[in-house]
Amino acid sequence: MIPRDPMILLSYINTKLRDDYDSLDALCEDRELDRSALEETLRDIGYTYSPEQNRFV
């Protein structure tokens, strides 16, 4: 289960990307997450995924 609050979700996802996954695709596949929905939720609070940094910035 992932956090519903967008700011907590941002922290959770970035921590998972930093500690456990080498890409957003790998995280979404492993956790069975809808990448588009996740990106939209975080885009709504001003963050986009940076593949170069492997985090939302």
Secondary structure, DSSP 8 states (H G I E B T S, - for coil): ---SSHHHHHHHHHHHHHHT-SSHHHHHHHHT--HHHHHHHHHTTT--EETTTTEE-
